[in-house]
Amino acid sequence: MAIGVFDSGVGGLTVHRELTRRFPTRDFVYLADQANAPIGSKSGEAIVNITRDGCERLFEAGASVIVLACNTASAIALRRLQQTWVPQARARHGRPVNVLGIIVPTIEAATGLPWSFEAERAGSLDSDKREAIDITGVFCTAATAISRVYEIEIDKRREDLAVFSEPCPGLAGLIELGAPVEELSVVVADHVDALRRRIGRHPDKAILGCTHYEIVAELFAAALPQATTLIHQPSAVADALERYFDRHPEYELGTNQRRDFLTTGKPGPQSDMVSQFWGAPLSFDPA
């Protein structure tokens, strides 16, 4: 048995790396669905189907708990899979299994509040409170931006936080292909400036709402003012998963330190950028 990690490509390695650090003795199997990447521009139904198929591959590979290390899959597919498909998967595989996302831990980190908290609405804010509102920017795929999940869920918990999403179409694909840093830097800077122009100033906090973007987090940090705090999803997800496992000891997670890397795309070595991020050459086996 193992912890499964799913993404459309290499972006989920940012979460996977942090999870292996947090749970070093556990078994892990990572699936990059590179045959269907990128998924951020696909229809909602296609995203649900792609995510479900990837999770089924991971359950077949021995995963007990799967982390959707993909904001798009978490925003569009997770709730539907948890409500309708996961119960069937438990019966089919005859063991406890579950699928978890990464947006809930990110929102908890952004708001400083547990997911169960919902603010009492006080009506319209007075002028002093309006001036004190902090702005959180979310750099994400088009599908995540369209879902408005960050705007909706953060507003439920914090009236004093305003959220603006900046879709970055094509950026995940460039990272996936290992584009030159110079090219990526220009793209990132353009999106940071677009968000600044749209809201009138730079955000106080920024969420890298696509796990691919964490690979080039230093480019976002360079394009944003030093005063803007970056919220890092990998550490937030690892914290939440640790609490989840404490509450749910029924899942078998393995203790052999197994590390399997699978892809639905072309197996073999990944880009130099990925290897540099991972800290060693990384090769995927066919799923």
N, C-alpha and C positions, 0 to 999 in steps of 0.2 A: 504494500500500500504506500501511497505517497501524497504529497501536496502537488496539485496541478496548477500550472500557470498558463493562461491563454492570452494571446494577442494576435493581431493580424500580421505582425512582423517582429522586428527586433526591439521595438519600443518597450515591450513588457519586460525586457531584460533589466530595465532600471528597477522595477519592482522586484523581479526575481532575485537580483543580486542582493538587495537588502533583506529579503526573506531568508536567503541561505545564510546570511550573516547572523540573523536573529535566531534561526533554528538550524544550527550547523550539523546536528546529528540526524536530522530528518531526511527522508527521501523526497526528491523532487523530479517532476517531469514537466518540461516546458514545451509548448506547442506554438509554433509560429505558422499561422495560416497564410503564408506568403502567396499561395495560389490565388487567393481572393483579395489580396491587398491592392490598394487601400480600400477600407470599408467606409470611411468617413463621408464619401459622396454617394453611397448606395441608398436605396429605399429602405424604409423601416422594416418591411417584411423580409427583405434580403438580409439585413443585418441580423434579424432574429434567427433566420435559418442557418446562416453562416456560424453564428455563435453556438447554436444548439448542436450542429454537426461537430464543431471543434470540441465542445464539452463531452460529447459522446466518445470521441476518440480518446480523450484523456481518461474518462472512466474506464474504457476498455484497456488502457495502459496501466491501470491500477490506482488512479487518483481517487481519493476519498473526498477531499475538499478542493474545489477549483476556484482560483482567484482570477476574475476577469481583469487582467492588467491592461485594460483598454477602456478609455472613457466612453467611446462611442457605444461599445457593446454594453457597458454598465448602464448608460443612460437610456438606450433604446430597447435592449433585449432582456436585461436581468429580471425585472419584475415579472414579466410574462413567463419566463422560464421557471422562476421560483414558484409561481402560482399553479402552473399547468403541467410543466414537463418534469421538474425535479421529483415530484412524488411518483411519477411513472418510472423514472430512472431508479429510484430506490427499490421499487418492487421488482424491476427487471434485473437488477444486479444483486438483489438479496442482501444488501448491506447499507449502512448509513452513508449517504453521499449528500453533498450540497454544493451550490454555486454562490459565490460571494462577489461583490463588486468593489470598486475603489472610490466611488464618488462619496459614499457615506463617510468614510474616514477623512476624506479631504474636506468635506463641509464641516465636520467636527473640528478639524484643525483650523479652518478659516474663521469659524465663529467662536471657538473656545467653549462650545456647548455640546452636550451629548445629543445624539440623534433624536432621542425621545422628547427633548425639550421643544416646546412650541410657545412662542411669545404671546402674551396677551396684547391684543391690538388696542392702542390708546387713541385711535382716530388720527387726525392730521397732526403732524409734528409742528411745534412752535418754531419760531425763527431761530432761536438759539440752538435747538437740536438739529435743525436743518444744516446750519453752518458747521456742526460738529460731525456730520456724517463722513465716514471713511469710505473710500472707493476701492473696490476689489476688481481687478481686471482678470479675465479668464481667456487665455490663449488656447484655442481648441480647434477641432475639426468642424466642418460645416454642419454635420449631423448633430454634434453635441450642442452647437450654438442654436440650431433650430429647436432642439428639445427644450431649451431654456431651463434645464434642470438646476443649474447653479443659481440663476436668478430666483427661481421659485422657492427652492429649498432653503437658501440663505435668508430670504425675506421672511419665511415662516418663523425664523428663530431670532433674527436681529433687524429691528427697524432702523438701526443706526448705521447699517452697512448698505451701500449701493453697489450693484454688480453690473458690469458691462462685459459682454463676451466679444472677443475679436476672432472670427473664424480665419484660419490660416490654410486655405486650400493649397495642396501640393507640398507643403512643408514636410509632412511625415514621409511622403514618397521620396523627397530629396535626401532625407536622413537615411531612409531605408537603403538607398542606392549608394550611400557614402559620398555624397556630393562634397566638393571642396569647401573648406571652412570659409573661404572668402565669399563664395556664393551664398552659403547659408547665413553668413553674417549680414549681408545686404537684405535678404528676405526677412530675417528676424527684425532688423532695424526698421524696415518699412512697416511691418505690422505693429511694432511698438509705437511708431509715429502716427500711424492711422488711428490707433486707440486714443493716443494723446489728443489728436485733433478732434476726435468725436466727443470726448468728455470734457475737453477744455484744459486738462492738466494730466499729469501722469498719475497712475493709481497709487494708493498707499500700500496695497498688497497686490501680488500677482500670483495667480494659480496657473501652472503649466498643465493645462487640462487635456493633454495628450501625452502618453508616456514616452513617445518618441522625443518629445521636446526636452525631456530631462537629460537626454544624451548631450544636448547642446545648451544646457542650463547656463553655462558661462557666457554664451552669446546673449541670452536674454538679460543676464545680470549686467553685462557691459552696455547694453542698449538702454536699460532703465536707470533712473537715478539711484544712487547708493541708498537713499532713504526708503526706496521701495523694497518691501520684504517679499522674498520668494517663498511660497508655500510648497514644500517638496512632498509629493505624493508617496514615494517609496517609504519614507520613515513613518508617515501617518498610517499607511496601510499595515506596516509591520506591527505598529503599536496596537491597532485594532484587532489584528489577527491573533496576537498574543492573548488579548483579553478574551477573544472568542474561544480559543482552545482551552482556556482555563474554565470557561463555562460549559464546554462541550467535550468531555473526555471520551465520548463514544466513538470518535473517529480514529481509525488506525492510520498512522502517518509514516510508518516505517522508521527504522533506526540504523540503516546501513550506509547513510550518507550517499545514496545513489543520486546521480546527476545525469538525466537524459534530456537531450535537446532534439526535438523533432520539427520537421517542416513539411507542409503540403506542397511547397515549391521545390526549387532546385536544391538538393542536398549538397553539403560540402562547406568549405570555409565561408565566413561572412566577411564583410568589408573591413578594411583597415581601421575605419572609424569605430566600428563595433568592437574589434579586438582591442583597440586602445582603451575604449571605455571599460570593457570587461576586465582588462588587465592581463590578458593572455589570448592567444589565438583560439577562436571558437568555431567549431564545425557542427553542422546539423545533420542528423540522420533522416531518412525518409519516414514520414508518418505512417 
